[in-house]
Amino acid sequence: MNYPLEIIAPSNYVLATAEAENAPIVLAGVLLSLIVIYLASKLGGELSRMLDFPPVLGELVGGVVVGASALHLLVFPESGATASDSMLMTVLQFFDDVSPEAINSIFESQSEAVSILAELGVIVLLFEIGLESDLRELQKVGSQAAVVAVVGVVAPFIAGTAGLMFLFNVPVIPAIFAGAALTATSIGITSKVLSELGHLKSQEGQIIVGAAVIDDVLGIIVLAVVASLAKTGEVDVFNVVYLIISASAFLIGSILLGKFFNKSFVFTAELFQTRGNIVIPAFIFALFMSFVANAIHLEAILGAFAAGLVLDETDKRNELDEQVIPIADILVPIFFVSVGAKVDLSVLNPVVPENRQGLILAVFLIVVAIIGKVITGWSVFGKPGINRLAIGVGMVPRGEVGLVFAGIGAASGALDKPLQAAIIIMVILTTFIAPPLLRFAFGDAPQDAVEEADAAS
């Protein structure tokens, strides 16, 4: 229905007009951001490859260089940045005469668009990882993965919380929040490194991926518990039970429905004759599963991973793999560069008095973060000769998951600046040391290539 302009609130009309006028500038900001992201991704990845490190490490470092720690080309409001901190906004102001109020709105809209693209990137990444994983192999290591995940959550949580309370006299709720941040594992970063090292389909790789998935579910539950504790001072038991049941039902139900959907997917792919007859139905399924996971208050990436596992069993799997790779090459770097860009290394500067207490706390958290995950490798049972060090190291990186804990803790007021800085430092270090440590822990030819060669012979 069309309404006459005079009955629209004047302030709302002016605001809507201003936003419409700024839309081309927001688009320009997004385009510049993507240029920066792709340059940082490729240059960092190539340099990392030249130094014999996994390219994903270079993408993270590239993000740090262009982000809040150095060039300020890619910064985000949720990290505390404003439009005046962004070099890209300065460039836009040079080409367009934009008011300070408008540039702030443009900055927020541009940052939100890039963040959404980054979220799509990690969804595509987990879908790709699911396709590369073998559901039968995951089922074989399911019990081991569950034990690894539980140990990897319980050990660092108890050690971190108790240590902060008794050694540093940190209050109960902040200590619990920091301990919860230690439980996270970045499945996106670990899986990408395993894939690049050629160990994703190895026994160690399957245990790590399976444990990381379970760890993610447990992490969601822990986050819900500590977030409610920070807000109300008490835990919502109903919410915790709901999360446990919904997460379990979602993952098990996805796998059980897999055989039914596989037949439907093959039928659909053969029915369509236009371009994208395989990849479009696949992405519809992956996005639908991500939506369902998100709708029931789980992580969208769990839905994408489950979709990949299901489609890994189809007869069209090889064709689908080939068609997903170029899409991942476009979207996944946005995620990794954004993770690096959100890290502010200024919290490591000991000259600033406020950072010193955070650095002391950070040393403790880093030790607990590494030991608490590395010991998980020795919780694997019934697998003689397995590389336990590689499994433990694979669980170390916290990545974007740890940053989520730090962000929510700061927003709720549960964390003061020193403890928040300590958590961020822990996340930075565990994220960056894991790729080279994984390479060192495996230290041999890619297992996936060996298995493929054996199968061919």
Order of alpha helices (4+ residues) and beta strands (2+ residues): alpha-alpha-alpha-alpha-alpha-alpha-alpha-alpha-alpha-alpha-alpha-alpha-alpha-alpha-alpha-alpha-alpha-alpha-alpha
